[in-house]
Amino acid sequence: MGLSWQQGPLSPGRVGRFLVPDPLPDRLLFAEPLRRRMRVRLGGEWIADSEDVVLLHEPGRYPVAYFPLGDIAPEVLKRLETVTDHRDLGPTSWFAVHTAGKTAQRGAWQHIGLPEHAREFEGRVAFAWRAMDAFYEEDERILGHAADAYHRIDIRRTSRHLVVCLGDRPIADTTEPVVLYESGFAPRWYVPRADIDETALTPVEGQTFCPYKGLADYYDIGDAKRAAWSYRDAWSEVARVRDLVSFEPDKITVLLDGTVLELEPGQQVTPHGIDRGLTADEVAADPPH
């Protein structure tokens, strides 16, 4: 997703390439100012509030927000004896994050032996996302991970002919599909419910959430498990796919203008980062819209 996750240009599985004569290093880290006000809440208290956040984009991970020490409430950071080693940024000291209402052990960290080329992170601390109660940009809660400025969604309507079938059984047939283009992913095709045989869709338990689109519900189609999904109440930014249905081309036959769609690079969703999980409970706890 975005710059360094999923199939982005800094991710290990990128689908494009840099037009340079020499091979790139195996790992490229990227730092940039967020240029948005970000706040952190723990135990009912605001513990950080900054307009000077720096984001770290690291291959295979979601962006991580680093706050200046001066923008963190006094006395909330209790340095631990724990020191780990970041493969690129060196020794990393850990903190317990403490308020009157809550303590998060190993809730924050600071790189204390930075190489010269990474001085942007001098005097900065990052908070473990799931250990905090919530992160905000201005007054809106940010779910899942820091927002990646390079992650974009474009939605386009089209008159192309899209057919979905399970064996000989037609499931959907439309000339009004909507295609969703999302950074790092292959195109996803969404179908209006009026053009779907909904008796073929069996709702299943277990939702997932996307920080950019909202909660996804899933459906079995015959023996094809979780072969379709829908953002029944998609967030306002992507309202054009609200309550439409998309189908997995590796689980059920999807034809676009007569051509069978195959699973493309970037189409298989990696459900969470190596640094944290994403759960639907986060949305239920405090929806941002």
N, C-alpha and C positions, 0 to 999 in steps of 0.2 A: 504494500500500500504506500503510495507516495514515493519519496526519494529513495529510501533504503530498504523497504519492506516489500514482500511478495515478489514482483517482477520489476521493481524500480531500478533506475540506472546504477545505484550503489549497492544493490542487493546481489547476493551470490548467484541467483537464478535469473539475472536480467536478460531480457529478450533482445534488446538492442545492443549496440556496441559503440565505444568511443573511437572516433576516426583519428587515431594517433599511431605513429609508426612502431612504437615500442609497447610491449605488454604493460598493462597497469599492475600495480601491486595487488596482491590477493585481497587486501582490505583497504578501503578508503573511508575515512571518517570525515564528516562535514559538520562544521559549527556555524551557526548564524544567529543574529539577534531575532527574538520572536516578534518584537515590535507590537506586542499586545500586552495589556495589563492582565497578569495572572495572579490568582490568590489560592491559598491552601487552607483548608479547615480541618481541625481535629478536636474532638471532645467538646464541640460547641463553640470553639474559639477560632478566630482568624490567626494563623500562626505565620503566614507569609503573605506579602502583598507587594508586587513589584511590576514596574514597567521596564525593567532592565533584565529580563530573562534571556538566557542563551539556550538554544536547542542543540542537542547533540544527535546527529543522525549516524547510526552505527549499523553496518551491514546485518541484515536479518533481524533487526530489532525495531520496535516503535520509537519515535522521537522521545527524548528525555529532556525535561526542563530543569535547568540549573539556575538557582536564585542567588543573588549576592547576599553575603552574610548580613550586610547592613539592612536588608529588607525582610529579615526574619525576626520574629518577636524575641526579645531577650529571654534567656533562661529556659527556652523550650528544647534546646539541643544539649544532650548529655553525652559527651564523647565516651565511647566504649573502648575496651582494650582490643577489640577485633580490628584487624587490618588484613585486607585481602589484596590481591594483585590483579589489576586490570591489564589485559594483554597488550593494550596500546597506550594506556594513560598512566600506568605505574601503580605504586602503592595507594590503597584506598582505605581511608579511615571511616568507621561506621559510628552512628549516633543512635541513642534512644531519643525519641521525640516525645516530650512530656507536656501535658497540660493538666489543669486541675481535674478534668473529667476523664482523661484517658492517657495511656502511655503506649507507644508503639516501639517495641524493641526492634533494633536494626531498621528503623523507619527512615533513615536518611544516610547519605554518604558524601564524602569529599575526597577528591584526588589530591594527595599531599606530596607527590613527587613527580609533578608533571614534566614531560619533556618540553624543551624550549618552544617547539612548534605548536604546543597546545595551551599557551598561556591564557587563552580566553576563559579557561575554567579556574584560574587562580582565584582563591577566595570565594568560591561558589559551592553551593550544596544542592544536591538533588534529593527529592523525597520519593520514597517507594510508593508507587501509585495506590496499590491496594491496601497499604498500611494506613493511609490517610482516610478521613471521612469523605472528602471531596476536593476536587480542583475546579476552579472557576476562571473563565475569562469574563471580566467585568462582573455582571450579576447572573450569568448563565453557567450552569454546571457543564463541565466537559467530561464526557464519559469514555472510558476505555483506555485512553492514552492522550498525550498532548496532540493537539490538532496539527496535522502535517500540511503546511502551506502548499506543498506540491501535489497534494491529493485533490483530484477534481472529478466531478461527475457531470457529464453532459447527457441529456435525454433528448431523443429525436423520434418523431413519429414517422412512419413510412407506409407505403402501400404495397410492400413486398408480400409475397404469398408464403405464409408460414403454416406448416402442417405438423401436428404431433400425433404419433400413433404408437400403440403397444401391440406388436404383431400386426394382425389385420384389423384391430379395433381402432377407429379414429378417436382421438382424445380432444384435439383442438384443430380448428381450421379458420384462419383469419387472413384478411388483407389489410388489417389495421393493427399490426403489432407495433410495439414501442421498443426501441433499442436503447439500452443504457450503456454508455461508455464510462468506465471508471479507471482511474490511474492504476496501472499495474495489472489490469485484468483484461481478458478478451471480452468482446461485446456480449451482453446478455440480452436476450429477447423476451419481452413480456407480452402477455396475451390478455385481452379483455375477457372477463368471465362470461359475457354473453356469447363468446365464440368457443366456449369450452363445454364438454360434456362433464358437468361437475359430479355426476354419479360415479365417475371413474376416480375421483379424488377422495382418498381416505385420510382425514386429518390424523396426525400422530402427535404424541407428546414430545416436548422438548423444543423450546425456542432458542434461537441464537440472536445476538444483536450486533449491529454494525454501528460504529460511532457516527457514521455519516448518513445512514438511511433509517435506522430504527430496528424494531423487533421483527424477526422473520418467523412465520409459521410454516410447517412442512407437511407434505402429503406423500403417502404411498400411492402408487398406481399399479394395481395388480401385485405381482411379485417384486416390482421395482421399488426398493425402499428409499424413502425420502427423495423421490425423483422430481419433485416440484416444490416450489416455495412461493410465499407471497408476503409482502409487507402490508398487512391489512390496514395499518394505521401509520403509513410511512410519514416521516417528519416533513415539515412544510417545504424544506428545500428540494425534496424529491417527490413532491405530491403527485407528479404525473404518473408514477408507477404504483400509487396507492391502490391496494386491493386487486392489482393485476397479478397474473401468475407466470412464473418463469419455470422452464423445464431443463433438467440436466441432460445434455446430449450424450453422455456416456452411460446413462441409465435407461433412457427411453429414446425412440427414434424421433429426431427433429429434422424436418426438411425445410430449407429456405430456398424458395424459387426452384424446387425440385431437387436440390442438392442436399444430401445428408450431411448435417453438421457433425464434425468430429471434435473431440476435446483438443483445444488449442493450448499452446504454452501460455501460462498465466490464467487459464480458466479454472483450474483446480484451486479452490480456496484453501489456504492454510488457516485453520480456525483461530490460532492465537500465536502470540510471539513466544520466543524462548524465555523471555523475561517475565511473562505474566499471562494469566488466563483472562478471557473475557466471558462474563456470564450475564444472562438475561436479568438476573437479580439486580444488577446495577441500574438498569433502566427503571424497573419497578420501584426502586427506592426513591428516586428523585428525577423524574423525567425533565429534560431540559426545555421542553416546549409546552 
